[in-house]
Amino acid sequence: MRLLLNVLWFIFGGWISGTLWIVAGLLFAITIIGLPWTPAAFRLAGFSYWPFGKLIVDRDDGPTSCVLNVLWLVVVGWWLALHHIVIAVVQAISIIGIPFAVQHVKLAAASLAPVGKMVVEA
């Protein structure tokens, strides 16, 4: 079931979300200053491509991750979160789209503060 949901997710828009995460990571990787955000963006891009069967968990990185997350939110976090919320609302209209909407809400929350997050198998 997990494979079927991941394939449907990827076909019907997961590739767009994952690509946006990669673009965000690449925008930060262009400059040396943005390199601390790049691994978090790429980690969540992988989750965004294949989210079913995985969880996003917090790890304690201290005050450094808090500062990095605030800067992330101001620069790109808000538009990634907005993207995921808009898609979640559209998908939640139908019963079939509810599992996909739930994944988008998880990604929206993670896009507000991705530094200090880990993706683990469920």
N, C-alpha and C positions, 0 to 999 in steps of 0.2 A: 504494500500500500504506500509505503514511504517513497519508493522509487516512482510509482505512478504520479503521486502528488508533486514530486520534484520535477518530473518531466513536464507535466502540465504547467507548473509554475514557470519553468524556464521558457516554454513555448509562448505562453500568454503574458509575457512582460517581465519575467525575472531577469532576462538578459539585459533589459533596459536599466533596471535598478542596479544590477551588478556593474554595468558599464559606467553608470553615474558615480558609483563608489570608486571605481578605478580612476575616472577622470579627476575626482576630488583628490585622490592620493597622488596622481601625477602632477596636479597643480601645485601641491605642496612640495613634491620632490624636485621641482624645477629649481627651487632656491635651497640653499644650504640651511637656511633658517627653518624651513618647513619640513625637514627630514624627520623630526620626531613624530609627526602625525602620519607619515606614510605607512608604516606597518599596521597601524590601527585601521586605516582606510582599506588596505588590501585584505586584512583579516576579515573585515565585515563585507567586503566585496565577495569573498568566497561564500560567506553565509547567505548573502543576497542572491547568489546564483542557485544554491541548493539548500534552502532553509529547513526542510522537513527532516526530522531526526536529529536536529542539533539544537543547542541552547546557548544563549548569550549569558555569561556569568561575570560578575564583578570580581576583580582581584584588587587587593589593597596596594596601591602604588603611592600613596601619600599625597602631600601638597603639590608635588610637581604635576601629577596628572590633573589635579583640579585647575591649575593655571593653564595647562595645555587645552583642557576641555573648554574653558571659558573663551580662549582665543579661537578654537575650532568653531564654537557655536556662533560667534560673531561673523566669521568669514564664510564658512560653508555649511555648518550644521543646520541652520534654519531652513535653507532651501532643500536639503536632503530630507529633513523631517516633513516639510510641507509636501514634497513629492510623495512620500510614503502615506501620509494622512489622506491626501486627495484620492490616491488609488484605493486605499482601504475603504473609504466611504463609498466609492463607486462599486467596489466588489461586494461590500456588505449588503447591497440591495437585494441580491439573490441568495438563496439558501446555499447553492453550490459554491458561491464565492466567499462564504464566511471563513473557512479555514485559511484562505489566501489573505483575507483582510486581517486576520489575527496576526499573521506573519508580518504584514506591512506595519501594523501597530508596533510590534516588537522592534522592527527596523527603525521606525520613527523615534522610538525612545532611545535606541542605541545611537542614532545619528546626532542626537543632541550632545552626547558625551561619550565618544567612542574610545578615548584613551583610558586604559585600565580595564577594558573588557576582553574576555576570552570567549572563543567559540569552542564548545565541547560537544561530543556525541551524547545524545540523550540516553 
